[in-house]
């Protein structure tokens, strides 16, 4: 009945000669390096996705994938003295994606608020789609939130 048990015949047997985890905690079999390698692979995949989603000019996915990649890479280290090469690749790709996306967002906002011709185009697009300009929409949102505009 217990032939497939890797610890012995019966896991509830009190015989000290059997190889049960209840009697000898050092006799447990653990996979060697499996969890750290899987986390490192996941970090690398998420880092590549962060780069790919930045290249496709999306805003939120690079931040999400990049953050997950960094966390997975750090978790993959465990008690090892160094990060695996896959984890390093994941951190590098995620960092490039995060920094590039931050620069893109900052530049876009700067251009939007410093160039009147771009703001006029945005206002025209908003009026066509929503019936009010971008400026009016922002003022309404801020007033509804209890923030007064000087």
C-alpha positions in Angstrom: 0.0 0.0 0.0 2.9 2.4 0.7 5.2 1.2 -2.0 5.5 4.6 -3.6 6.6 6.4 -0.4 10.2 7.6 -0.7 10.6 7.6 3.1 9.9 4.0 3.8 7.1 1.5 3.9 4.8 3.3 6.3 5.1 7.0 7.2 3.3 6.3 10.6 5.6 3.5 11.6 7.4 4.2 14.9 10.3 1.9 14.0 13.5 4.0 14.3 15.2 2.0 11.6 12.8 3.2 8.9 13.7 6.2 7.0 10.6 8.4 7.9 10.8 12.1 8.1 9.2 11.9 11.5 12.2 10.1 13.0 15.1 11.5 11.1 14.7 15.1 9.8 18.0 14.9 7.9 16.7 12.0 5.7 14.3 14.2 3.7 14.9 14.5 0.0 14.7 18.0 -1.4 15.2 19.0 -5.1 18.6 20.6 -5.5 18.4 24.2 -6.7 15.0 23.8 -8.4 13.2 26.7 -6.7 16.0 29.2 -7.2 16.5 28.3 -10.8 12.7 28.6 -11.5 12.6 32.0 -9.8 15.6 33.1 -11.8 14.0 31.9 -15.0 10.8 33.7 -14.1 12.8 36.9 -13.4 14.4 36.7 -16.8 11.1 36.2 -18.5 9.5 39.1 -16.6 12.5 41.3 -17.4 12.2 40.5 -21.1 8.5 41.2 -21.0 9.2 44.6 -19.3 11.5 45.5 -22.2 9.0 44.2 -24.8 6.1 46.1 -23.4 8.2 49.3 -23.2 9.1 48.9 -26.9 5.3 48.6 -27.7 4.8 52.0 -25.9 2.5 50.8 -23.2 2.6 52.6 -19.8 1.7 50.2 -17.0 2.9 46.8 -18.0 6.6 47.7 -18.0 6.3 48.9 -14.4 4.4 45.7 -13.3 6.7 43.3 -15.2 9.9 45.1 -14.2 8.9 45.2 -10.5 8.0 41.5 -10.5 11.3 40.6 -12.3 13.4 42.4 -9.6 11.5 40.7 -6.8 11.8 37.3 -8.4 15.5 37.8 -9.1 16.2 38.7 -5.5 14.1 35.8 -4.1 16.0 33.4 -6.4 19.2 34.1 -4.6 18.1 32.4 -1.4 21.2 31.7 0.7 23.5 31.5 -2.3 26.4 33.9 -2.3 25.7 35.2 -5.8 22.8 35.7 -8.2 22.3 33.2 -11.0 23.0 34.5 -14.5 19.3 34.3 -15.4 18.5 36.4 -12.4 21.1 39.0 -13.4 19.7 39.1 -16.9 16.2 39.6 -15.5 17.4 42.4 -13.3 19.2 44.1 -16.2 16.3 43.8 -18.6 13.8 45.0 -15.9 16.0 47.9 -14.9 16.4 49.1 -18.5 12.6 48.7 -19.1 11.7 50.6 -15.9 14.2 53.4 -16.5 13.3 53.8 -20.1 9.5 53.8 -19.3 10.0 56.4 -16.6 11.9 58.6 -19.0 9.2 58.2 -21.6 6.4 59.1 -19.2 8.3 62.1 -17.8 9.2 63.4 -21.2 5.6 63.0 -22.4 4.2 64.9 -19.4 6.9 67.6 -19.8 6.1 68.0 -23.5 2.4 68.1 -22.8 2.6 70.9 -20.3 5.3 73.0 -21.8 4.3 73.1 -25.5 1.0 74.9 -26.1 0.6 73.4 -29.6 0.6 69.8 -28.2 -1.8 70.8 -25.4 -4.2 72.3 -28.1 -4.1 69.0 -30.0 -4.9 67.1 -26.8 -7.8 69.5 -26.0 -9.2 69.1 -29.5 -9.0 65.3 -29.2 -10.7 65.3 -25.8 -13.5 67.6 -27.0 -14.2 65.3 -29.9 -14.2 62.2 -27.7 -15.7 63.4 -24.4 -17.4 66.7 -25.2 -15.1 68.7 -23.0 -11.4 69.7 -23.2 -8.6 68.1 -21.2 -8.2 71.2 -19.1 -11.9 71.3 -18.2 -11.9 67.6 -17.4 -8.9 68.0 -15.1 -10.5 71.0 -13.3 -13.7 68.9 -12.8 -11.8 66.0 -11.4 -9.8 68.2 -9.0 -12.9 70.1 -7.9 -14.8 66.8 -7.3 -11.9 65.7 -5.1 -12.0 68.8 -3.0 -8.9 70.4 -4.5 -9.2 74.1 -5.4 -7.4 75.4 -8.4 -5.7 78.8 -8.0 
